[in-house]
Amino acid sequence: MKKRSLFMKMMAMGIAAVMMFSMVACGAKNEMTESVETEENVQSSESDATNETAGEEDFPEAIKIGYQPVANDMMIAITEGLLDNLEYPYELVEFKSGKDINNALASGSVDVGYIGTVPVVSGIASNLGYEVFWIDGIITECEGLVVKEGISSIADLEGKTVGVVTGSTSHYSLMSAMEDAGVPEDSVTILNGAPTEIIAMWERGDIDAAYIWQPSLEAMINEGGTVIFDGNNSEQIGATTAVLHVVNKEFAEKYPKAVSALVDVLASTQDAYQADPDKVAADVAERLEMDVDMCKTSIEGYRWLTKEEQASEEYLGGGFSKVLKKTADFLASQESIAESPDETVFVESISPDFVK
């Protein structure tokens, strides 16, 4: 990654000394460099904007952003060049799962990252030292339970085999749906696997259903599957799931203006998509090498919240801690975490400051 450098030329001729500064940045086309490190794709860029009045503590040398290759607001920011509106350099680091981003946050490899509510709760319970500062979207149609012929309700899952990525938002939604329908956990065989593995299970006939996200969900629909339950239904039974951006607390305390600037960029993705959804979907689809219509379905499978909505009592203003607490209770019951922290822990791990 190129780093900003400050060159100072001092001329001391006569009575006065004249100071001249110049800041080097990469320009509007946002030169990107890529490398592969332990299966993580790293990209770096220096913003074309400068902040000559800001002090050293106002903006970081660079912000390291962990992301996953999915069709959401961050991917829109990447493909549409909106990250170039930041007043500081950034580095993008690609990961395959929320668990991987949690590990990177724990090691300090990234400063911020977006992950689902389940890995967020795991991270908070493990004292990873981060806080939620942005809700990328409430999960609606972008995740769902896709079933084969003969299954038309959650009750029909008894005696069946279901594929799911354990420890994910999909897993939480599946188990919540079964509990709500009175389906005993031990009456269903759960097979864990990565999305690509679950598609292979589906094609081989190893599973009767799968709770999964896009684009894998669409792939199984195209193979004869039918969705009978999704994020909308999960929210209706009190098992809300979402994708969240988290930031290392020490980083946020040191560089609050940098986090607020990132929030502004993420908020601007909503306007960019609404202004020209076909173009944005095409750009994201090309980046992710997926069908454009499928990409649009994935993007629209989240319910976006405005900055004002996120700052409200229902969400980052306090109420969202209840969603995280309920998720923690589930994870504790699954022995995925040692115990469910008190709700005050989640209250302290949510910050509305950056959306105000």
C-alpha positions in Angstrom: 0.0 0.0 0.0 1.2 3.4 -0.8 1.5 5.7 2.2 0.9 9.4 2.3 4.0 11.3 2.8 4.5 14.9 3.9 7.4 16.8 2.3 8.5 20.0 3.8 10.7 22.5 2.1 11.9 25.3 4.4 13.4 28.5 3.0 15.0 30.8 5.5 16.0 33.7 3.5 15.8 37.1 5.1 13.4 38.1 8.0 10.6 35.5 7.5 10.5 31.7 7.0 8.1 30.3 4.5 6.6 26.8 5.0 5.2 24.8 2.0 3.5 21.5 2.2 2.3 19.1 -0.4 0.4 15.9 0.1 0.6 13.0 -2.4 -2.5 11.0 -3.1 -3.3 8.5 -5.8 -6.1 10.4 -7.6 -9.6 9.7 -8.7 -9.0 6.4 -10.4 -8.0 4.9 -7.1 -5.0 2.7 -8.0 -5.4 -0.7 -6.3 -2.8 -3.3 -5.5 -3.6 -6.9 -4.8 -1.8 -9.8 -3.1 -2.8 -13.1 -1.6 -1.9 -13.9 2.0 -3.2 -17.1 3.5 -6.2 -17.1 1.1 -7.1 -13.5 1.9 -7.3 -11.0 -0.9 -5.8 -7.6 0.2 -6.4 -4.4 -1.7 -5.0 -1.0 -0.9 -5.9 2.5 -1.9 -5.1 6.0 -0.9 -8.0 8.4 -1.0 -7.8 11.3 -3.4 -8.9 13.7 -0.7 -6.6 15.3 1.9 -7.1 16.9 5.2 -4.4 19.4 5.8 -6.1 20.9 8.9 -6.6 17.7 10.7 -4.1 16.7 13.4 -2.3 13.4 13.5 -4.9 11.9 15.8 -7.9 12.8 13.6 -7.3 10.3 10.8 -5.2 7.1 10.7 -2.4 6.3 8.4 -4.8 3.8 6.9 -7.9 2.0 8.0 -8.0 -1.8 7.4 -11.4 -3.0 6.4 -12.4 -6.7 6.5 -15.1 -7.7 4.1 -16.7 -10.7 2.6 -17.5 -11.1 -1.2 -21.3 -10.7 -0.9 -23.7 -8.3 -2.5 -24.3 -5.6 0.1 -23.6 -2.0 0.9 -19.8 -2.4 1.3 -19.5 -4.2 -2.0 -21.5 -1.3 -3.6 -19.0 1.1 -1.9 -16.1 -0.9 -3.4 -17.4 -1.2 -6.9 -18.8 2.3 -7.2 -15.6 3.9 -5.9 -17.4 5.5 -2.9 -14.6 4.6 -0.5 -12.5 7.2 -2.4 -14.6 9.9 -0.6 -12.8 9.0 2.6 -10.3 11.6 3.8 -7.7 8.9 4.5 -6.2 5.8 2.9 -7.9 2.5 3.3 -7.0 -1.2 2.9 -9.5 -3.9 1.9 -8.9 -7.4 3.2 -11.2 -10.1 1.9 -12.3 -13.1 4.1 -14.5 -16.1 3.5 -16.6 -15.9 6.7 -17.6 -13.9 9.7 -15.5 -16.2 11.9 -12.4 -15.3 9.8 -13.1 -11.6 10.3 -13.5 -12.1 14.0 -10.1 -13.8 14.1 -8.6 -10.9 12.2 -10.2 -8.4 14.5 -8.8 -10.3 17.5 -5.3 -10.3 16.1 -5.4 -6.6 15.0 -5.1 -7.5 11.3 -8.1 -5.3 10.5 -9.7 -2.3 12.3 -13.3 -2.8 11.1 -15.3 -5.5 9.5 -18.9 -6.5 8.7 -20.3 -9.8 10.0 -23.6 -11.3 10.9 -25.3 -11.0 14.3 -24.2 -14.5 15.4 -20.4 -14.0 15.0 -20.8 -10.5 16.4 -22.3 -12.0 19.5 -19.6 -14.6 19.7 -17.0 -11.8 19.4 -18.6 -9.7 22.2 -18.9 -12.8 24.4 -15.2 -13.5 23.8 -14.2 -9.9 24.7 -12.7 -9.1 21.4 -12.9 -5.4 22.2 -15.1 -4.1 19.4 -18.4 -2.3 19.1 -21.2 -2.2 16.6 -21.4 1.2 14.8 -23.4 0.5 11.7 -26.2 -1.9 10.7 -25.6 -2.8 7.1 -29.0 -4.3 6.8 -31.7 -6.4 8.4 -31.7 -9.8 6.7 -35.0 -10.4 4.9 -35.0 -12.4 1.6 -31.2 -12.8 1.2 -31.3 -15.9 3.5 -33.9 -18.6 3.5 -34.8 -22.2 4.1 -35.0 -23.9 0.7 -36.6 -27.4 0.6 -37.2 -30.2 -1.8 -40.5 -31.6 -2.9 -42.6 -33.1 -0.1 -41.7 -30.4 2.5 -44.1 -27.5 2.8 -43.7 -26.4 6.4 -41.2 -26.3 9.3 -43.1 -29.2 10.9 -42.2 -31.4 7.8 -38.5 -31.2 8.7 -38.9 -33.9 11.3 -36.9 -36.9 10.2 -35.2 -34.9 7.5 -31.6 -33.8 6.9 -30.8 -30.1 6.6 -27.6 -28.4 5.5 -26.5 -25.2 7.2 -23.4 -23.3 8.1 -23.3 -23.9 11.8 -22.7 -20.8 13.9 -24.1 -18.5 11.3 -27.2 -16.3 11.1 -28.8 -19.0 9.0 -28.2 -21.6 11.7 -29.8 -19.3 14.3 -32.8 -18.7 12.0 -33.2 -22.4 11.4 -33.1 -23.4 15.0 -35.4 -20.6 16.0 -37.9 -21.6 13.3 -37.9 -25.2 14.6 -38.4 -24.1 18.2 -41.3 -21.9 17.2 -42.9 -24.7 15.3 -42.3 -27.2 18.1 -39.9 -29.4 16.1 -37.5 -31.2 18.5 -33.9 -30.5 17.7 -33.0 -34.1 17.8 -35.6 -35.0 15.3 -33.7 -33.3 12.5 -30.2 -34.2 11.2 -28.1 -31.1 10.8 -25.1 -31.3 8.4 -22.6 -28.5 8.6 -20.7 -27.2 5.6 -19.5 -24.2 3.6 -22.0 -22.8 1.1 -20.3 -24.6 -1.8 -20.3 -27.8 0.1 -24.0 -27.5 0.9 -24.8 -27.0 -2.8 -22.9 -30.2 -3.5 -24.9 -32.0 -0.7 -28.1 -30.8 -2.3 -27.1 -32.0 -5.8 -26.0 -35.4 -4.5 -29.2 -35.9 -2.6 -27.5 -35.9 0.8 -29.9 -33.3 2.2 -33.6 -32.6 2.0 -33.3 -28.9 2.8 -30.8 -26.1 3.5 -30.9 -22.8 5.3 -28.5 -20.7 3.3 -27.8 -17.2 1.9 -27.4 -15.8 -1.6 -26.1 -16.7 -4.1 -26.2 -20.3 -2.9 -29.9 -20.0 -2.1 -30.7 -19.0 -5.7 -28.6 -21.9 -7.0 -30.7 -24.4 -5.1 -33.9 -22.7 -6.2 -32.8 -23.2 -9.8 -32.3 -26.9 -9.0 -35.9 -27.3 -8.0 -35.9 -25.9 -4.5 -38.7 -23.9 -2.9 -38.2 -21.3 -0.1 -40.7 -21.8 2.8 -39.1 -19.5 5.4 -36.7 -16.5 5.3 -35.4 -13.6 7.3 -38.8 -11.9 7.2 -40.4 -14.9 8.9 -37.5 -15.1 11.4 -38.0 -11.5 12.4 -41.7 -12.1 12.9 -41.0 -14.8 15.4 -38.6 -12.6 17.3 -35.3 -13.9 15.9 -34.1 -10.9 14.0 -30.8 -11.3 12.1 -28.7 -8.7 10.5 -25.3 -7.8 9.1 -23.3 -5.4 11.2 -20.2 -3.3 11.0 -18.0 -3.4 14.0 -14.9 -1.4 14.9 -12.0 -2.0 17.4 -12.9 0.2 20.4 -9.4 1.6 20.7 -9.3 2.6 17.1 -12.8 4.2 17.4 -11.7 6.2 20.4 -8.5 7.4 18.7 -10.0 8.1 15.3 -13.7 8.9 15.7 -13.8 11.2 12.7 -12.5 8.3 10.5 -15.3 6.0 11.7 -17.9 8.7 11.1 -16.5 9.2 7.6 -16.9 5.5 6.9 -20.5 5.7 8.1 -21.1 8.5 5.6 -19.8 6.4 2.8 -21.9 3.3 3.8 -25.0 5.5 4.0 -24.3 6.9 0.6 -24.5 3.4 -1.0 -28.2 3.5 -0.4 -28.6 6.6 -2.5 -26.2 5.2 -5.2 -28.3 2.0 -5.5 -31.7 3.8 -5.6 -30.4 6.3 -8.2 -29.4 3.5 -10.7 -30.1 0.0 -9.4 -29.4 -1.7 -12.8 -25.9 -0.2 -13.1 -25.0 -0.8 -9.5 -26.2 -4.4 -9.7 -24.3 -5.0 -12.9 -21.1 -3.6 -11.4 -21.4 -5.7 -8.3 -22.4 -8.8 -10.3 -19.3 -8.4 -12.5 -17.1 -8.0 -9.4 -18.6 -11.2 -7.8 -18.9 -13.1 -11.1 -22.6 -13.7 -10.6 -25.8 -13.3 -12.5 -27.1 -9.7 -12.5 -30.7 -10.6 -11.6 -29.4 -12.8 -8.8 -27.2 -10.0 -7.6 -30.1 -7.6 -7.5 -32.1 -10.1 -5.5 -29.2 -10.4 -3.1 -28.9 -6.7 -2.6 -32.6 -6.2 -2.1 -32.7 -9.1 0.3 -31.7 -6.7 3.1 -33.8 -4.0 4.7 -31.7 -0.9 4.8 -32.0 1.6 7.6 -31.2 5.3 7.4 -28.8 7.0 9.7 -31.7 8.5 11.6 -33.4 5.1 12.0 -30.1 3.5 13.2 -29.7 6.2 15.8 -33.2 5.6 17.2 -34.0 3.7 20.4 -35.1 0.7 18.4 -31.7 0.1 17.0 -28.3 1.5 17.9 -29.8 3.8 20.4 -30.4 0.9 22.7 -33.0 -1.6 21.5 -30.7 -3.6 19.3 -29.0 -4.9 22.4 -32.1 -7.1 23.0 -31.5 -8.8 19.6 -27.9 -9.5 20.4 -28.9 -10.8 23.9 -31.5 -13.2 22.5 -28.9 -14.4 20.0 -26.4 -15.0 22.8 -29.0 -17.0 24.7 -29.3 -19.3 21.7 -25.5 -19.7 21.2 -25.2 -20.5 24.9 -27.9 -23.2 24.6 -25.9 -24.6 21.6 -22.7 -24.5 23.7 -21.2 -22.3 21.0 -20.3 -19.8 23.7 -19.5 -20.6 27.4 -22.4 -18.4 28.7 -24.7 -15.6 27.5 -23.4 -12.2 28.8 -25.8 -9.9 30.6 -27.6 -7.5 28.3 -25.6 -4.6 29.7 -22.5 -6.0 28.0 -24.3 -5.7 24.6 -25.5 -2.2 25.5 -21.9 -1.2 26.1 -20.9 -2.8 22.8 -23.2 -0.7 20.6 -22.4 2.9 19.7 -24.9 5.3 18.2 -22.3 8.1 18.1 -21.1 7.6 14.6 -24.6 7.6 12.9 -25.7 10.9 14.6 
